[in-house]
């Protein structure tokens, strides 16, 4: 079988917008799935209005929606719903990330989907979940982050919590959703049964607590922000060099290597510092020792060279500019150059999932709003040109070549 990628042949009806949902279907597009993105007129996906925008096109939308066909349909009309219901019968997966209850009001809820297509996998992505006391509240990434206890763990101990300037929760949830869809499809291959998936940013964020929840549960003590240095591993933190910051981590088996790198073999057997448990009771002292050594060397390159020589885990804290031009990132395709008809060439994150039997970073393009109305309705549903023209003239179908 000659497949273009691992999901070649699977059809996905995509009602997502912004980031969490589009991340799910973007990953599936990168793996070869046929994605039909349904946009609602007049604007389409809200991310078409976000930065960085050139010639009417936004990099935000392009990054998240390359490789997807776009149809723009008015779902508030019987004719528009009929189109979507016909498409649901043809696909393997339906993905939506409206607020809970909206999909049902638009006529694309799970009860409708499974009646139209019992083999379909449907994935609903939301901030706080489809059920529970918080489920009806409006929410975005940072809302779920705050509820999950993650925001409360970021920042200086005596300062305010901080927000990471990345789509951490949205992207993380999109990956969780893609994982769940893949296994639901595997289950369907075995049983013939479709499946409904309730994936939330709140659950995905809370899933990231590696020690905090157990610590509270077992000790009754709630962990708090620790700033630049971890409270449970020492040393694990950020140290200021002359021209930037360096992240240094030394677990118990790496502590002797760090001591050798610092020229302090005496610390290996020092009764105050010889185990992680002991060092965690003296974090300020350990931090001061390591920082003094970093200060004595000066720039980050010298610090990193000394640590790498002794196999101590370390890294420079890079800027986005430095990451985008780093040879390792470029060679692996972690940083990916893409071309867009309106934006030109620019860098985006590459495909993080790598398969030995398929190419990484397959060529994909983002569609303008409603670009594939005719193609999808004719090829998937058998609508003729006259019928499609009538739908367009009636305002059921919408296109905007400027986006």
N, C-alpha and C positions, 0 to 999 in steps of 0.2 A: 504494500500500500504506500503510495507516494503522498505523504502529508506535508503541508507547508509548515506546520508546527503541531504541538501536542493536542490542542483543542480544535484543530481543523475539522469542520463539519458540524460543530455545535452552533446553534443559533440562539441569540440572546436578544430579548426585547428590553431596552434600557430606558427607564423613566427617571434616571437620576440627574442631579444637578449639583453644582458647587464642587465638593471635594471627596467626601467619604464614598458615596456611591460611584462617582466617576472613576475613583481609584480602583474599585472592584472590577468594573468593566474594562478599564484601561489595561489592567493586568491580563484579563481574558483576551482582549484584542491582541496584546503582545504575544499571547500563546496561540494565536491563529483563529480564535472564535469569530464568527460573523455577528457583529454587534449592530443592531438597528436602534439608534438613539431617538427616542420620541421627545420632541420639544414642544412646548406650549406657546402659542402666539400671544402677543406680538414679539416678545423679546427672545423667547427660547430659553436656554440654560442661563441662569442669572450670572454665571461666571463670564459670559460674553461681555459684560459691562465692567469687569474688573481690570486692574493694571496687569502687565505693562501693555499699553494700547498704541498701535501704529496702523495707519491706513484703515481704521475701523475694526481691526483684528486685535484680539487680546492674547497675550502669551499664556495667561492663566488657562484659558479655554483650550488653546492648542496643545499645551503640555498634557492636559488630562483627557483629551478626547481624540487623539490621533488614532486612525484606524477604525473609526466608527462611522457608519452611515447615518445621515440625519434626515428625519422626516419631521415636519412641523404640522401638527394636527390639532384642531379645536375639539377637545374632548367634552366640551359642554354642549355639544350637539349630538343628536341621535346618529347622524351620518358619521361623525368623527368616532364615536364609540363603536360603531359597527366595523369601521376599519381596524381599530385596535383589537376588537374581539376576534376578527378574522386572523389577525397576525398572531394572537396568543395561541391559536390552534396550530400554528406552524412552527413554534419555537420550542427550545428545550428549557430555557431559563427566562424568568422575568425578574428584574431587579428594580426596586424603587426606594427612594429615600425622602418621601414626603413626611410631614408630621403624621403621627398615628391618626387614623380615621380618614385622611384625605384620599388614599387609594380607593377605599370603599365608596366614597362620595363621587369619585371619578369613574366608577364602574369597573375598576381593575383590582378589587380586593381579592384575597385568597379564595374565598368561596366561589367567586365568579371564575377565577383562573382555573381552579381544579375541576369545575364543572365543564368548562370549555376544553380543557386539556389535562386529563388525569395524570399524565406522565410529566407534567411540567414541574420544575423546581422553582419556587418563588422565594426571593430573598428581600425582606424589608429591613432597611437600615435606618435607625433613628438615634437621636441623642440619648434618650433615657429609657428606651425599650417600649414594646407594644403593650405592656401591662404593668401594673403596680401604681402606687399613689402618685408618682411623679410623671407617669407616662404622657399625660395630656399637656404638660408644660412645654412651651416653646424652648428650643435649645440648639446650641451650636457646640463646636469643639470645646471652647474654654468653659462653657457651662457644665458639660459632662466632666471635664477635668477638675473643676472646683468640687463638684459633688463626689467625685471618686477619691478625694484625699490626695491626689497627685499635686495639685497646686500648692497645698499646704506643706508639701515636702521640698519645695523649691525656694531658695533664697537664704539670706543670712539668718542665723538663729534669733537675733533680736530685732530683725527688720521685717518689712512687709513681704508677703509671698511674691513671687515673680512669675511672669508668663513667658514661656519659650516662644521665640518668634519663628515658629515652624508649624506646619499642619500635623503635629504629632498624633493627635487622637484620630483625626479624620483618616489619615493614611494608614495608621495602625488598624483601625476598624475596617477599612477597605480590604486590607490583607486578610484579616480574620474572616470577612465575608467571602472572599474568593476561596479561601481554604474550605469553608463550610459548603460552598456550592460544589466544589470539586468532589468532596466526599458524598454529598447528596446525589450527584450524578453517578458515582460509583455504586451507591445503594440502588439507584434506579436501574442500572444495568443488571444488577443481580435479581431484582424483584419486580421491575416494571412500575414501581410506585413513585409518584411525585412526592414532594416534600415542601413544607413551609419553614422558612428560617427567619428567626427574630434576632437580628444582630444589632447591638447598641454600642455607642461610644462609651457609655458608662461602664458596661461590662468589660469592654476591651481595655479601657484605662485601668480599671481595678485589677485586671489580670496582670498588669505590669508590676504590682507590688511583690517584690521577691522575698522580703523579710519583714516588712512593716506590720502586716496584718497578723502574722504568727507571733511576732514580738508582743503586740498588744494583747492578743488572745491568751498567751501563755503567762505573761507577767503582769498584765493590767496596766502597763506603762505604755502610753502612746508615743511613738517616735515623733520627733519634730525636725524642723529644718536644721541642716548642719553646715550650710554655706559652702565654702570651697573644699571642705574635707569631710570624708565619710565618717559616720559615728561608729560603724561596726567593723571596719577594716582600717588598719593603720600601719603604714602610710597608704592612703588612697586619696589623692587630691591634686589641687592645682598650685603650682609654685611659680613665683614671678622671677623670670630671668631678665637680663638687661634689655632684650628686645621683644619680649612677649611672655607667654605663659607656657608651662610644660605640665602635662599630666603624668604623674608617677604613681605606680601601684606596685606594692611588694607584699605578697602573701607570705605566710610563714616560711615556705621553702625558698622564697626569693629574698627574704630579709638578709641572709648572709651575703648574697650577691650585691645587694644595695650597699651594705656596709663596706664591702671590698671596693666598690666603685667610689665610695666617699673617702676611702683611706682610713676607715674607722673599724678595723676588725675587732676591736675591743667591745663594740656594741653587740656583737653576735652572742656573747655569753653574759652580757650585762643582765643582772637579775631584774632590772627595771624594765627591760625592753626585749627580752629574748623570745617572747611569744606574742602573738597578735592580741590575745586577751589582756596581757600586761600592758602592751602599747596603747590599747584603747582606753586604759585608765589614765594615760598620760599623753593624750593627743597633742596638747599645746607644746609639750617638751619635744616630742618627736618631730612635729612640724617645724619647730625652731631649729632643730639639728639639721634637718634636710634643707631648709631654706638657707641656712648659713652656708652650707656647702654649695648650693646653687649660686648664691651671691658671690662666692669666691671664684667661680668659673666665668661668670659674665653672661655671654649670649646663649641662646637656646641651642644653637648648633653644637657648641662645645659640651653643654650639659647632656644632650641626646647622645653624642658620640661616646661619652664616658659610660652612660647607662647601657647603651646598646652593646658595648664591648663586653659587659658582664651579664647580658641577657636579662636586664631588668625591664619589665614592661613600661613603656613610656611613649609619649607622643607630643608633638607641638600642638597648641591650640590654634588651628588654622582659621584664617578668614575665608569667606566665600570665594574671593578672588584667588587666594592661594590654592584652595581645593580645586577650583575649575582649571587651574594650570598645572596641577600636580601630575608628574609622569605616570605614577601608579594608577591614578583615577582615569587618566586618558587611555592607558594601555588596556585596562580591564573593561572600558566602556561604562564605568561608573558615572563619569561625566560624558554625556552624549551630545554630539553636534547634530542638529536637525535643520532642515530647510523648510520654510513655509512660503507660499506664493506672495504673501503680503508682508510678513515680518522679516523675511530673509533668513540668514543663518544665525542660530543662537544655540546656547547650551541649555540642556535640561538634564535631570537625573536619568540614568540609563535603566534598563530592565534589570531588576535585582534577582529575578529567578532564572537560573541557568540550567540548561538541559544538555547532556552530552550528545543527544541525537538530533538536536535542532539548533538553528542559528540564534544568536543573541542579537537584540536590537534590530528586528526586521523592519524594513522601510514602511512607514505609515504616514498618512496625511489626515489633517483635520478638515471637516466639512463645514461649509457655510450653512446657515439655518435653512433647513428644508431642501438641501441640495439633492437628496435621493428620493424625494417624493415619488417621482415618476418611476424610477427604477424599482423601488421596493414594491409599490402597488402593482406594477405590471409583472415583475418577475416572481414575486412571492404569492400574490393574490390573483393574478390573471386579469386585472382590470385593464380595459382597453383605453386608448388615448382619449376617446370622447368622454368616457366616464371620469377620467382623471381631470380633464379640462373643466367639466361641469363642477366637480368638487372644488377646484381652484377658484372658479368664478363665484361659487357660492360662499367663499370664505372659509371652507372647511380645511383646505390645505393652504399653507403659507410658506413663502420663500423670502430670503433676504441675502442677496449676494454680497452685500457690503460688510457682513460680519465674519 
